[in-house]
Amino acid sequence: MATEIYRKKGDTSKLRVTLIDDNGAIDLTGSSVVFTMESTTGTVKVNKQACVVLDQSIAANKGIVTYAFTSGQVNTVGKYYGEWTITLPNAEILTIPSAPDPYVIIHIKDTLV
């Protein structure tokens, strides 16, 4: 079952996630990470934007990145797919999540007023 994330329309609070693979939290020391999000109809809302990698020397921070949405990226109610692309120190590319669920699902819900 895919991971699901919920936000309200216009909320720009940081998205904080732990990137994992088959071995658990990924050591992101020396890596760069970008985030991509598109609607289920293919409209790109976030196109490979840089994430902040938390200090990986602290064990509790292994694999953790944050991304701060802009208001324009979360201004349309709907269902979106998201993924993170990691460039490892050896220049290998790793996209998270992968199979069996190739994306996280991000729901942007309407506000009451």
C-alpha positions in Angstrom: 0.0 0.0 0.0 1.4 3.4 -1.0 2.2 6.0 1.6 -0.3 8.8 1.7 0.3 12.4 2.7 -2.4 15.0 3.3 -2.1 18.7 3.1 -4.7 21.5 3.0 -4.8 23.9 0.0 -2.2 26.6 0.5 -0.3 24.9 3.3 3.4 25.5 2.9 4.6 23.7 6.0 7.7 21.5 5.4 7.2 18.0 4.2 9.5 15.8 6.3 10.1 12.2 5.2 12.6 9.4 5.9 13.8 7.9 2.6 14.2 4.1 2.9 15.2 1.2 0.7 15.3 -2.5 1.4 18.0 -2.0 4.1 16.2 0.7 6.0 16.9 4.5 6.2 19.3 5.6 3.5 22.6 7.2 4.5 22.4 10.5 2.6 25.8 11.7 3.6 27.3 13.6 0.6 24.1 13.1 -1.4 21.8 15.5 -3.0 18.0 15.0 -3.1 15.3 16.5 -5.3 11.5 16.2 -5.0 9.0 15.9 -7.9 5.2 16.0 -7.6 2.6 15.7 -10.4 -1.1 15.4 -10.6 -2.7 12.0 -11.5 -3.4 13.6 -15.0 0.3 14.5 -15.5 0.4 18.2 -14.5 3.8 18.8 -12.9 3.5 20.9 -9.7 7.0 20.4 -8.3 9.8 19.7 -10.8 13.0 18.3 -9.3 13.3 20.9 -6.5 16.1 20.6 -4.0 15.4 19.1 -0.6 17.2 19.8 2.7 19.1 16.7 3.9 19.3 16.7 7.7 22.6 16.2 9.4 23.3 12.5 8.7 26.0 12.3 11.4 23.2 12.2 13.9 21.8 8.6 13.9 18.2 9.8 14.4 18.5 11.8 11.2 19.5 9.0 8.8 17.5 9.3 5.6 15.5 12.3 6.6 14.9 15.2 4.2 12.6 18.1 4.2 10.9 20.0 1.4 9.0 23.3 1.8 6.2 23.8 -0.6 5.5 27.1 -2.2 1.9 28.3 -2.2 1.7 27.8 -5.9 2.6 24.2 -5.6 -0.3 23.4 -3.2 -3.0 25.7 -4.6 -5.0 23.1 -6.5 -7.1 20.5 -4.7 -6.5 17.0 -6.0 -4.5 13.8 -5.8 -0.8 13.9 -6.7 2.1 11.5 -7.1 5.4 12.3 -5.5 9.0 10.9 -5.6 12.5 11.7 -4.5 15.6 11.4 -6.6 18.8 10.9 -4.8 22.2 11.5 -6.4 24.6 9.5 -4.3 28.3 10.5 -3.7 29.4 8.0 -6.3 27.1 9.7 -8.8 24.6 6.8 -8.9 21.0 7.8 -9.1 18.3 6.3 -6.8 14.6 7.1 -7.0 12.5 6.6 -3.9 10.0 5.1 -3.5 10.4 2.2 -5.9 8.4 -1.1 -6.3 5.9 -2.2 -5.2 4.5 1.3 -4.8 6.4 3.6 -7.3 5.1 6.8 -5.8 3.8 8.4 -2.6 0.3 9.7 -2.9 -0.2 13.3 -1.8 -3.7 14.6 -1.3 -4.3 18.4 -1.3 -7.7 19.0 0.4 -9.8 22.1 0.3 -10.0 24.4 3.3 -13.3 25.3 4.9 -13.2 29.0 3.9 
